[in-house]
Amino acid sequence: ILLEEIIKNTSSSHPDFQSLEKALEKIKEVSATVNDRMKEYSRREAVSNIEKRFNGTIFLLEPARQFVMEGILSKIERRDDRDYVFFLFTDCLVYGTQSFVGLKFQNLLPIDLAFDIREPSYQDSDNTAFEVYQLFLYVL
């Protein structure tokens, strides 16, 4: 900001004007790189914090994995519905159950062509959610 103000108050005919502009461009480049690295660090830290909640029973930190959202969802099962803590990442869906010492890992489902994410089949005004369906492919 200070350098921008100096450039504003410096005549374009001043011998240092071009050097000041070059210095400002370099500072902007470095700042953008630092900002990108800080965002990457924050993304990795979010994944690491979720991993810690499972008390070391699962390894979630992957270079391209980014955390998207977390929520308590009901998994519809044959006998009864159960509440699980779900974590949606860019490449997988992880869920576990609450325990006295943290979360107990249940499953990691890779998000690929075997899954479909849809709008809920019913409208629940209190919650915003999505439904995940596992597609079954039969090879003949």
C-alpha positions in Angstrom: 0.0 0.0 0.0 2.8 2.3 0.9 4.6 1.6 -2.5 1.3 2.3 -4.3 1.0 5.7 -2.6 4.7 6.5 -3.5 4.0 5.6 -7.1 0.8 7.8 -7.1 2.8 10.8 -5.8 5.8 10.2 -8.1 5.9 11.9 -11.5 6.2 9.5 -14.4 9.2 11.4 -15.6 11.1 10.7 -12.3 14.1 8.5 -12.9 12.9 6.0 -10.2 9.3 5.7 -11.5 9.8 2.6 -13.6 11.8 0.9 -10.8 9.1 1.6 -8.4 6.5 0.0 -10.7 8.7 -3.1 -11.2 9.1 -3.4 -7.4 5.3 -3.1 -7.0 4.8 -5.9 -9.5 7.3 -8.2 -7.7 5.6 -7.5 -4.4 2.2 -8.4 -5.9 3.7 -11.7 -7.3 5.2 -12.6 -3.9 2.0 -11.7 -2.1 -0.1 -13.9 -4.5 2.2 -16.8 -3.9 2.0 -16.4 -0.1 -1.8 -16.1 -0.3 -2.0 -19.3 -2.4 0.2 -21.2 0.0 -1.8 -20.0 3.0 -5.0 -21.2 1.4 -3.4 -24.5 0.7 -2.2 -24.7 4.3 -5.7 -23.9 5.6 -7.2 -26.6 3.3 -4.7 -29.2 4.6 -5.2 -28.1 8.2 -9.0 -28.7 7.9 -8.4 -32.2 6.6 -5.8 -32.9 9.3 -8.2 -31.7 12.1 -10.9 -34.1 10.8 -8.3 -36.9 10.8 -7.5 -36.1 14.4 -11.1 -36.5 15.4 -10.9 -40.1 14.4 -8.0 -40.6 16.8 -5.5 -41.8 14.2 -7.6 -44.7 13.0 -7.8 -43.3 9.4 -5.4 -41.4 7.2 -7.2 -38.6 5.3 -4.4 -36.2 4.2 -4.0 -36.4 0.4 -2.5 -33.7 -1.8 -5.6 -33.0 -3.8 -8.2 -33.7 -1.1 -10.2 -30.7 0.1 -12.9 -30.6 2.8 -16.3 -29.5 1.6 -18.8 -29.9 4.4 -19.7 -31.9 7.5 -23.0 -32.9 8.9 -25.0 -35.4 10.9 -26.9 -37.6 8.4 -29.2 -40.5 8.8 -28.0 -43.6 7.0 -31.1 -45.6 5.9 -30.5 -49.3 6.8 -32.6 -52.4 6.6 -33.3 -52.7 10.4 -33.3 -49.1 11.5 -31.9 -45.7 10.6 -28.7 -44.6 12.3 -27.2 -41.2 12.7 -23.6 -40.8 11.5 -21.2 -37.9 11.2 -20.5 -37.5 7.5 -17.6 -35.6 6.0 -17.7 -34.7 2.3 -14.4 -34.2 0.6 -13.7 -33.4 -3.0 -12.8 -37.1 -3.7 -14.6 -39.1 -1.0 -17.3 -39.3 1.6 -16.2 -40.4 5.1 -18.5 -41.3 7.9 -18.3 -42.4 11.5 -20.2 -42.6 14.8 -19.8 -40.6 17.9 -18.0 -42.3 20.8 -16.8 -41.2 24.2 -13.3 -40.5 22.9 -14.0 -39.0 19.5 -15.3 -40.5 16.3 -15.3 -44.2 15.4 -14.4 -44.7 11.7 -17.1 -46.5 9.7 -16.3 -46.2 6.0 -14.6 -44.1 3.3 -16.5 -44.1 0.0 -14.6 -42.8 -3.0 -16.6 -40.4 -5.1 -16.5 -41.7 -8.6 -18.8 -42.9 -11.3 -20.2 -45.5 -8.9 -22.0 -42.8 -6.9 -24.7 -40.3 -7.6 -25.5 -37.2 -5.5 -29.1 -36.0 -5.7 -31.5 -33.5 -4.2 -33.5 -35.0 -1.3 -36.5 -36.9 -2.4 -38.5 -35.2 0.4 -38.4 -31.6 1.5 -37.3 -30.9 5.1 -37.6 -27.2 5.8 -35.2 -27.4 8.8 -32.2 -29.0 7.0 -30.4 -28.6 3.7 -29.1 -32.0 2.6 -28.2 -34.2 -0.2 -28.7 -37.9 -0.9 -25.9 -40.2 -2.0 -26.8 -43.3 -4.0 -24.5 -46.1 -4.8 -25.0 -47.3 -8.3 -24.8 -51.0 -9.0 -23.4 -51.9 -12.4 -23.9 -55.4 -13.7 -21.5 -56.9 -16.2 -23.1 -59.4 -18.6 
